[in-house]
Amino acid sequence: MLFPLNPNTPQCRVFEVLNSELLHFLEAAVQANSFNQDLFSQYQHDGQQTISVCWSNKATKEKFEALWLALEPLEQETRRELFELVQNSQDITVYFDDLAAPLPELEDSLFEVFKSLTSHLFTRTKDLSGAKQQADSSIEQHFQEFRRENNNSQLCFLCGTSLLSQDRTNLDDDEQWRADYDHVLCKDKYPIYTAHPGNFIPTCHICNSKAKGAKNVLVGSQEQRRTAFYPLPPSQESCHQYACIEPSFRGLAELHGGDWQDPITSAPITFPTAPADIAAKISVWKEVYQVPSRVEEHVITHFCERVASDLMPQDFNDFCNQLNRHTQQFPLDVKNAEWRFWWYRVYEFLANKDQGYLRDVWSLIEWKQTVTNDGDLLAEFGF
């Protein structure tokens, strides 16, 4: 987790309702003899008792019925054990710090049917008008509440590189676009949490779909348990305060002697002052979301253009002055603007270097600007 969320960040009410309905069903099924609406809850709407969307919607009801058919042959004590397993495993935060806490596991005979049901709740039921009515909210409304509680930021708090979404004027919360919602514990391995309200965080598309996918944050490639960042409140752990970027620059003679595209050879992101327990979680964050490798590639390929647009240096002295100005205080938009935090760390690194080092860097920037300008002239005028 790059930045911590506001402690008042709300969970999604729709998922609270669907998760509660699942628990209600499992408890009611312990002593049930048949599949009927008594297995489902009711709620007040317009002064009337209304049956849950999980019963009134045909497709969702069929998924619950499939789970019932798997439960029906089981003894009451076995059904009760399943209910208690799910009920007693609701606080998922414990698994991110306590390696001795046993992860909840379903019997093979129940895993697939449970996964099918909870996946349907997540992909289909949550968007039904009945689900929104029962929750008096929607996932779109939750995203806007999430954003407002975090200083109206649209930035991905996991990576700090991309926007979550973009709002449009004069539209209600329900009509705005929203970000992807990442399952912190992947739904393919932890189906009891597929619709759990504490298992979702809005993320950028790269973090969710490209980097993380179905990776297991709690278990490594050698099947060993590991600690990891829990990205939602009440946790306030993050790693931005420990991050450093140390770009390595080519020599000007090396650039003149070859056909190099960029003046930077590498820009490793390190966390040298992170405490041991946080460092272990940073390693998992790096593996799962691949943020440092993404940032390093961006810095390498955009260094000169970004310096020119951020600092707008006129000469070497102005370059030094602008570096000092940009690092005197943390940027106000560091949690709002794409890449802002990471470039602040680059400028922070440079601002701590001596004049001789910076003069070499400035020579590279001038060289790159000359090459770029010559390329523009060639493309525009043919010379």
Rosetta blueprint (number, residue, H / E / L):
1 M L
2 L L
3 F L
4 P L
5 L L
6 N L
7 P L
8 N L
9 T L
10 P L
11 Q L
12 C L
13 R H
14 V H
15 F H
16 E H
17 V H
18 L H
19 N H
20 S H
21 E H
22 L H
23 L H
24 H H
25 F H
26 L H
27 E H
28 A H
29 A L
30 V L
31 Q L
32 A L
33 N L
34 S L
35 F L
36 N L
37 Q H
38 D H
39 L H
40 F L
41 S L
42 Q E
43 Y E
44 Q E
45 H E
46 D L
47 G L
48 Q E
49 Q E
50 T E
51 I E
52 S L
53 V H
54 C H
55 W H
56 S H
57 N L
58 K H
59 A H
60 T H
61 K H
62 E H
63 K H
64 F H
65 E H
66 A H
67 L H
68 W H
69 L H
70 A H
71 L H
72 E L
73 P L
74 L L
75 E L
76 Q H
77 E H
78 T H
79 R H
80 R H
81 E H
82 L H
83 F H
84 E H
85 L H
86 V H
87 Q H
88 N L
89 S L
90 Q L
91 D L
92 I H
93 T H
94 V H
95 Y H
96 F H
97 D L
98 D L
99 L L
100 A L
101 A L
102 P L
103 L L
104 P L
105 E L
106 L L
107 E L
108 D H
109 S H
110 L H
111 F H
112 E H
113 V H
114 F H
115 K H
116 S H
117 L H
118 T H
119 S H
120 H H
121 L H
122 F H
123 T H
124 R L
125 T H
126 K H
127 D H
128 L L
129 S H
130 G H
131 A H
132 K H
133 Q H
134 Q H
135 A H
136 D L
137 S L
138 S L
139 I H
140 E H
141 Q H
142 H H
143 F H
144 Q H
145 E H
146 F H
147 R H
148 R H
149 E H
150 N L
151 N L
152 N L
153 S L
154 Q L
155 L E
156 C L
157 F L
158 L L
159 C L
160 G L
161 T L
162 S L
163 L E
164 L L
165 S L
166 Q L
167 D L
168 R L
169 T L
170 N L
171 L L
172 D L
173 D H
174 D H
175 E H
176 Q L
177 W L
178 R L
179 A L
180 D E
181 Y E
182 D E
183 H E
184 V L
185 L L
186 C L
187 K L
188 D L
189 K L
190 Y L
191 P H
192 I H
193 Y H
194 T L
195 A L
196 H L
197 P H
198 G H
199 N H
200 F E
201 I E
202 P E
203 T E
204 C L
205 H H
206 I H
207 C H
208 N H
209 S H
210 K H
211 A H
212 K H
213 G L
214 A L
215 K L
216 N L
217 V L
218 L L
219 V E
220 G L
221 S L
222 Q L
223 E L
224 Q L
225 R E
226 R L
227 T L
228 A L
229 F L
230 Y L
231 P L
232 L L
233 P L
234 P L
235 S L
236 Q L
237 E L
238 S L
239 C L
240 H H
241 Q H
242 Y H
243 A L
244 C E
245 I E
246 E L
247 P L
248 S E
249 F E
250 R L
251 G L
252 L H
253 A H
254 E H
255 L H
256 H H
257 G H
258 G L
259 D L
260 W L
261 Q L
262 D L
263 P L
264 I E
265 T E
266 S E
267 A L
268 P L
269 I E
270 T E
271 F L
272 P L
273 T L
274 A L
275 P L
276 A H
277 D H
278 I H
279 A H
280 A H
281 K H
282 I H
283 S H
284 V H
285 W H
286 K H
287 E H
288 V H
289 Y H
290 Q L
291 V H
292 P H
293 S H
294 R H
295 V H
296 E H
297 E H
298 H H
299 V H
300 I H
301 T H
302 H H
303 F H
304 C H
305 E H
306 R H
307 V H
308 A H
309 S H
310 D H
311 L L
312 M L
313 P L
314 Q L
315 D L
316 F H
317 N H
318 D H
319 F H
320 C H
321 N H
322 Q H
323 L H
324 N H
325 R H
326 H H
327 T L
328 Q L
329 Q L
330 F L
331 P L
332 L L
333 D L
334 V L
335 K L
336 N L
337 A L
338 E L
339 W L
340 R H
341 F H
342 W H
343 W H
344 Y H
345 R H
346 V H
347 Y H
348 E H
349 F H
350 L H
351 A H
352 N L
353 K L
354 D L
355 Q H
356 G H
357 Y H
358 L H
359 R H
360 D H
361 V H
362 W H
363 S H
364 L H
365 I H
366 E H
367 W H
368 K H
369 Q H
370 T H
371 V H
372 T H
373 N H
374 D H
375 G H
376 D H
377 L H
378 L H
379 A H
380 E H
381 F H
382 G L
383 F L
